Amino acid sequence: MSKKYAVRNIRLCTKDCLCLYVCPTGATDTENSIIDVEKCIGCGDCVDACPSGAISMVPREYPPQQPKTEAVINAMKVLLRSKAEQENIAAGLPGKLAVAIEKSNHIMAEDIIREAGYMLPQSQNTKNFLKSLLDQNLEAFPREIVEKLIKSIDKNKEEKPMSENKTLENLMEAFAGESEANRKYLAYAKKAEAEGKLNAAKLFRVAADAETIHALKQLELAGKIGSTADNLKDGIAGETYEYKEMYPAFVKEAEAAGNKAALRIFTFAMKAEEVHAKLYQEALENLDQAEEVFYYLCPVCGNIEKSVPEKCFICNVPGDKFIKY
């Protein structure tokens, strides 16, 4: 389960309802407009799609309430009352300025409440407040709901880290499948274009882009996207494994089988991956370099150069065929 979930601010919602179409689990499609927390997987697609900014991501578990002196708490209470009064006064005045002042005071009041610990669901302040409501014995008061909230605060939820549960495995398996589908559909699109089937080619390309959207979200949710330095290190490790261990074994097997086409492709890839690893290492060592670097890609073997060569040292393709990045 993700560490965050989506919530909708009903006051900001403009009923465009794009969130209904992008949510992969249907968590946004409810009768009361409150996003179903149990269904929400924390992907953030609804936040990205909402044109009015009515949806935001909040953590399932907030940080502990920080201790504050009595003097600080009392000062916060005084300031909170002042902001609430100013908000009420502004609400009764006409004009755009009054609306802006009302909202400004509301925002400041929320910040004060948050700092006091009342907006942390598991804080002792929240628990004390809920208990005080029960002690008042109010009529038509939802006691069962408040008691349930108090129990949820006391309950220590022991959720397994994502790395230890099946969800991470599923995310990475889905990522691999979506990534494979993207490459496959692009190959299909190229074939369709060669055959003059342009509508089919267009469909394959848009489907490939759709699979990329899925794959990137899954990789992000799995927590596999780190800092640029970490990502470069991961790239180095992956490329190094491929040219030192994976492809040499493939080359040997293709050679033994007498499959010259496979041997050629594996050899090209093995040599290109070594270049990639070196370029990643160079980029890591010069991560803060401000001067723009250009790269040139061989369209046949995947070799990458930092300047246009006379010909590719791997497959002998002329340098003027290289693609600039």
Sequence and secondary structure as in RCSB ss.txt:
>XXXX:A:sequence
MSKKYAVRNIRLCTKDCLCLYVCPTGATDTENSIIDVEKCIGCGDCVDACPSGAISMVPREYPPQQPKTEAVINA
MKVLLRSKAEQENIAAGLPGKLAVAIEKSNHIMAEDIIREAGYMLPQSQNTKNFLKSLLDQNLEAFPREIVEKLI
KSIDKNKEEKPMSENKTLENLMEAFAGESEANRKYLAYAKKAEAEGKLNAAKLFRVAADAETIHALKQLELAGKI
GSTADNLKDGIAGETYEYKEMYPAFVKEAEAAGNKAALRIFTFAMKAEEVHAKLYQEALENLDQAEEVFYYLCPV
CGNIEKSVPEKCFICNVPGDKFIKY
>XXXX:A:secstr
  SEEEEE TTT  S  HHHHH SS TT  TTS   TTT     HHHHH TT  EEEEESS        HHHHHH
HHHHHHHHHHHHHHHHTS SHHHHHHHHHHHHHHHHHHHHHTTT TTSHHHHHHHHHHHHTT TT  HHHHHHHH
HHHH       GGGSHHHHHHHHHHHHHHHHHHHHHHHHHHHHHTT HHHHHHHHHHHHHHHHHHHHHHHHTT  
  HHHHHHHHHHHHHHIIIIIHHHHHHHHHHHT HHHHHHHHHHHHHHHHHHHHHHHHHHTTT  S    EE TT
T  EESS  SB TTT  BGGG EE 
